[in-house]
Amino acid sequence: MTTFAAVRLVAAREIRVKLRDKTFLISTLFFLLFAAGSAILPALLAGGPTTVAVSTAADADALRQAGLDVRPVADDATAERLVRDGDVDAAVVAGPRVLALDERPDDVVRALSTEPPVRLLDPDALDPLAAFLVPFAFAMTFFFTSQLFGVQIAQSVTEEKQTRIVEILVAAVPVRALLAGKVIAGGVLALGQIALIVAVALTGMRIADGGGGILPLLGPALGWFVPFFVIGFVMLAALWAVAGALASRQEDIAGVSMPVQLAVMLPFFAVLFLNDNPLAMRILSYVPFSAPTAMPLRLFTGDAAGWEPVLSLLVLLAATAGCLAVGARLYEGALLRTNGRVTLRRAWRDREPIG
Amino acid sequence: MINLLRVEGVSRSFGDRRALTDVSFDVPAGRMTGFVGANGAGKTTTMRIILGVLAPDSGTVTWRGAPLTRQARRRFGYLPEERGLYPKMSVRDQLVYLGRLHGLTAEQARANTTDLVDRVGLTERAGDLVETLSLGNQQRAQIAAALVHDPDVLVLDEPFSGLDPAAVDTLVTVLRERAAAGVPVLFSSHQLDVVERLCDDLVVIAGGAVRAAGPRDELRAAYTQPRYELVVDGDLGWLRDQPGTTLVDLDGARAVFDLAPGHDDQRVLHAALDRGPVRAFRPVAPSLAEIFRELTQ
């Protein structure tokens, strides 16, 4: 059996076990409901077209053409009473005058006025809401996914140590095949979960018929987000596996993995808080730990040159290769030391030669 | 190509502590080799080195005359001292997975799993998660995990600890079958009566060094003192005065005694017959426990 076949077996087991794990299934379901809900709810809350009571036939046509829900009434008094009772959002009475309770009904006003023609000079410019939400969504996705699946990788490594099955595994397959299998399985599950969530969110938006417009804008940034995400995830996954190997019991993982958690958390908050500072973002988009969120973001806002993501991706690749090499050595050095927490120095220096 | 597993001049230290010193012995094909020693004598360290989980500081382990490779080791069956399986995987899934890691195809792994689960009496629990099994059943599953890939060599660290007598019998039968099929079997145990019953060859280790190694019967012969048991109808008090005899145990009509060199056991028998009927007269072989005590003192 080749190492490749061993990696595939290890990864397949990890995925199978995860897909039968109730906690994982329930959390995925929760994410899906959340995604569907946040796509559909805003449209539901907006609650259909404005209803307007009209006492004059002349105004009714104009309002109907504007797509409003028109309720003809006999006289102005009835119209006013309907508004006061909350049966309609607004009323148009003789004059014409517009009645409403506490908010100026702009759509009714607009339907009754003549607007000058408007020409947009930069029609593709970003909706300010999207400009705020998209970076947030990128950073959140990377942060939560790498954290969630990272912890699971560490737990799965520690489980093998804690149950001592690791001795049987190490006698059968190379240690690096175990490491690679776990990292790959984590990546496949993470990407799969994200793809599912995105699909549900997009379907939700289409059903709600509101948010389809942002997708073409997201396109290029999303295209870059995938490679950045995958490579960044592999880098962090290798570090999480080391954290799992350093711990001897599940309870130790939180303490041992503190540096990795910081390596995920600090870039997350940096990108979140500095996303309107071009210099900071330029730097963050080259630092391996923040590049997976910062670079797609700069591409989204359009202030990165074409060569920049390529360079940043190369930097990230190099950092990932480094993390994998260092991580594999530490993993080998710590995996078979089952008595207590292993220090980094010990795992690196007194690497237990495996025959 | 001879199916011989040979440990040659293996030494290993942990920091300042020397765990093994120049350990050498053979595990021949088709024989059950018992590996005995006190706690901390170096049994587990030796087995981990054979399996490549640990590297020796010096010395080699060879299989069929060549240094062990990972490919060869993958065909070994190993029962580690500290037991462990995935708690949240079913017995069947687990065995199939381990079989495939050891190089079986999916079909082979499934077929072997079904057979083995039946052999160790776990058929009804095969679909259950390991964590829901009793300790005894977990131990059966663990043994199945060491055997699932039809190993070329078996290395079992304390395979009998934690087993009830019925499970011990099952395991003994299975191991004997494998040995009869030409597989070298090395097993450690501190239950010397089990080793005595089971092993063909014996390796005695103490303080990280091999004290004795070879066929059990040869070892026993080498350590057998001229000791005899005599049972008569009358009283054996006269044995005290018989020249050359030293009483080990006297219980009226039954006695165990040692005979000094140069004295003929048949003279003692004649002396007994002169005094009345003799019901039993035989040389007493020392038990393994006695040999072990002597070797490791």
Interface residues (C-beta under 8 A of the other chain):
Chain A: M1 A6 L9 V10 R13 R16 V17 D21 E159 E160 Q162 T163 R164 I165 V166 E167 I168 L169 V170 A171 A172 V173 P174 L336 T338 E352 P353 I354 G355
Chain B: R48 I49 L51 G52 V53 L54 A55 P56 V61 L68 R70 R73 R74 F76 Y78 P80 E82 R83 G84 L85 Y86 P87 K88 M89 D93 Y97 L98 R100 L101 H102 G103 A145 A146
